[in-house]
Structure formats: C-alpha cells, structure tokens
Amino acid sequence: MSDHHLATLGVRAGQVRTHEGEHSEPIFTTSSYVFRNAADAAARFAEGAKGNIYSRFTNPTVRCFEERLAAMEGGASCVGTASGMAAILATCMALLKSGDHIVCSESVFGSTIALINRYLVKFGVEVSYVRLDDNDAWRKAIRSNTRLFFLETPSNPLSAIGDIRALADFAHERGVLLAVDNCFCTPALQKPFELGADLVIHSATKFLDGQGRCVGGAVVGNEQLVGTDVFGFIRSAGPSMSPFNAWVFLKGLETLELRMKAHSVAALELARWLEQQRGIRKVHYAGLESHSQHALARRQQSGFGGIIAFEVERERDGAWAFIDATQLMSITANLGDVKTTITHPASTTHSRITPAERERAGITEGLLRISVGLENLDDLKADLQRGIAAIKK
C-alpha cells in the first residue's frame, strides 16, 4: 500500500482477513499454533517456511500492528515489543557488542540514560553524551568503534530539535547507524527515514495508543537490521508485545493523524498563552517563534506535537504548588493521551538519573511538562490559571 496516504495506511495497512470475513482485526489469543504435519513444523522452526510458531515472536495480531506501523513510517520491517524501553533494549542488544561505542543525546528520556549507564556499560559498551542541537559535537564524538547515534527529536521534555538529515550524513560517512526515537511526533508529523535515519523507535504506549490504555513499543527499519537482527533478539529473549495490546494499538493508529493534528493545534495555542502569563519564566515548545530551533522544526516536521514544558518561579516549591492546584489535568508521568497530563520531571521521569545528568539535560527543579490532550482549551487555560495563581502563595 505504498501509494496510499497516511490516514489510509492507519486504517487499512497490515490487515489480512481470515476465512471468517471479519471487518475489524481479530485478536489471536493463543500461545501456540498447530502445524499441518511434522515436516511443516520442522520447516517453520528452521525458518525454511513462513508461518506462526509461538506467540512470543509470531502472532497475527502483533504482525498486523507491525506491518501497519512499518507502512506508516516508510520502513520495510517492524518488531513490536513489550514497552518503549524494551524497544531500545532490543535495538542495543541486537546491534551492539562489547567494545562498541554509542553517541547519545543528553536530552533523552531518563530511563534511556539509566539503561545505558547502569546496564549497557556493564557489558562493555561505551557511551558519549552530546547536546542534541550541537552538530559539531556529534561529529567530533565519533570514534573508530562508534556503532550507533541515538536521539529523540523533539526531545523529552524540552522540545530540543535534532537535525536528522545532518546527523544521518555524519553517521553514514563513518559507517554509523542513526536511531531516532519518534515518540513525540509519530509518523503523522515526522518521517525520520525520509531524512536519512536507519532505525525508528517508538513507545507505543504514548501517542500511538492515544488513550493511555496499554504499554508497548516498536522498532522500525530494514529487513536486516530489524527483520533479522532485532527480531532474532525478541525471538530468543522474549520482551514481546501481547496480542491484546497490539489490537489496542491498531485502533489507535486508525485515528493517529487526526489526533496528532488536534494535539498540535491545541498545544501551540496553549504555549503562546503560557508565554504571556506572569510567573512563567520560560516556555519550551518548538512551535513557538521564540524557540531557538523553530525554523529547523518547521523544515523536518509537519506539526509540533502535543508536549509543552515550562519553567515556573520558586523552583520545586512553585512547581509542586502549581501541580497540586490543578483540578482538571491528570497528575501522571504518562503522555500522549486524549486527557491532558502534568508532571514534574525532576522528581518523576528523570528522578533516577544523577543531579549532574539532570542539569546537563536541562531538567531544572522549576520545570513542568504537560501533554496537551483534546479537552476544551478554555477549560485547560482555567486549570493552568489555578496553577499559576498557586505559585505566588
């Protein structure tokens, strides 16, 4: 379906109807599958014949999700995983070995930093952290053993933007792979493969689901890197996506383009409104003309997404007072929901990294992050106003 548009792919791609003629995709809640005969079983296990073997690594509902997301991203292959962090782990375990070197953005999810610093380095993988927006730093960080560039763009939570095309060029000149976490934009707003990326990673838990129902992740890429290497790790190690979660994500993909456009419109209006409010020191949102990388974001994204970060007065005291005064927004660290959420990154999503790592990533004590949902904007402004009033008390 490569000649179809994104909205059509989100509704139609990947589905293969069974003999029952179902209109909606079925959920295959089975752990194993029956073979036609002994020779058929042997051929499937030897990968000489296609077919389902065991739901740890072959399930029709999961496969439908994988094929649909691959089509939407423009990749040849996709592997669904148990979570977004499982997708990052599977990528690293499949493609890296002891002695390899990663260059990673400083501005990534706190658990990603913890995964690298606490576990990958224990197995001999080296890492260098650089500013996401400093192209020269990425180029200079490359070593003879560098295997992977890893970045989020826009970043979590400050909406820093990485120049995917430039970083892809630097990486490929030296035989390095570029992996882009596309969680905040999704294929509805950004297509990393068109800009030169080798791998695209998702936490399907976020905007792909869109309603905060299930946990899952995905890795998209070519047939070798993902279809063989990452799939091989999933087959052996088992951080697999469940069929039920895959079915929920399929329903999310059906409305992805509509939702991402609506999130983007609402977030831009709220970000512009927040910039005008007393008690708000700074607003971080790439859709704002005041954002230092606004022009780059406009070039490589078709929208700016639903995540806004902003800094308030009185540091942690002000931030916590703001959160506690809200009545409508959900106090939760998840994002990408139709319900607007608010969190204090320094004490939640980035609390497991060191103070020095938080400082390097720009996670201040006064920083708040909201994931703008689909409620009425006047109601959201009124709730934010309650938070602003509480800062001064």
C-alpha positions, 0 to 999 in steps of 0.5 A: 500500500505504498501509494496510499496516504497516511490516514489510509495506511492507519486504517487499512495497512497490515490487515489480512482477513481470515476465512471468517470475513471479519471487518475489524482485526481479530485478536489471536489469543493463543500461545501456540499454533498447530502445524499441518504435519511434522515436516511443516513444523520442522520447516517453520522452526528452521525458518525454511517456511513462513508461518506462526510458531509461538506467540512470543515472536509470531502472532497475527495480531502483533504482525498486523500492528507491525506491518501497519506501523512499518507502512506508516513510517516508510520502513520495510520491517517492524518488531513490536515489543513489550514497552518503549524501553524494551524497544531500545533494549532490543535495538542495543542488544541486537546491534551492539557488542562489547567494545562498541561505542554509542553517541547519545543525546543528553536530552533523552528520556531518563530511563534511556540514560539509566539503561545505558549507564547502569546496564549497557556499560556493564557489558562493555559498551561505551557511551558519549553524551552530546547536546542534541542541537550541537552538530559539531559535537556529534561529529567530533564524538565519533570514534573508530568503534562508534556503532550507533547515534541515538536521539529523540527529536523533539526531545523529552521534555524540552522540545530540543530539535535534532537535525536528522538529515545532518546527523544521518550524513555524519553517521553514514560517512563513518559507517554509523547507524542513526536511531531516532526515537519518534515518540513525540511526533509519530509518523503523522508529523515526522518521517525520520527515514525520509531524512536519512535515519536507519532505525525508528523507535517508538513507545507505543504506549504514548501517542500511538495508543492515544488513550493511555490504555496499554504499554508497548513499543516498536522498532522500525527499519530494514529487513536486516537490521530489524527483520533479522537482527532485532527480531532474532533478539525478541525471538530468543529473549522474549520482551514481546508485545501481547496480542491484546495490546497490539489490537489496542494499538491498531485502533489507535493508529486508525485515528493517529493523524487526526489526533496528532493534528488536534494535539498540535493545534491545541498545544501551540495555542496553549504555549503562546498563552503560557508565554504571556502569563506572569510567573512563567519564566520560560516556555519550551515548545518548538512551535513557538517563534521564540524557540531557538530551533523553530525554523529547523522544526518547521523544515523536518516536521509537519506539526509540533506535537502535543508536549509543552514544558515550562519553567515556573518561579520558586523552583520545586516549591512553585512547581509542586504548588502549581501541580497540586492546584490543578483540578482538571489535568491528570497528575501522571508521568504518562503522555500522549493521551486524549486527557491532558497530563502534568508532571514534574520531571525532576522528581518523576521521569528523570528522578533516577538519573544523577543531579549532574545528568539532570542539569546537563539535560536541562531538567531544572527543579522549576520545570513542568511538562504537560501533554496537551490532550483534546479537552476544551482549551478554555477549560485547560487555560482555567486549570493552568490559571489555578496553577499559576495563581498557586505559585505566588502563595 
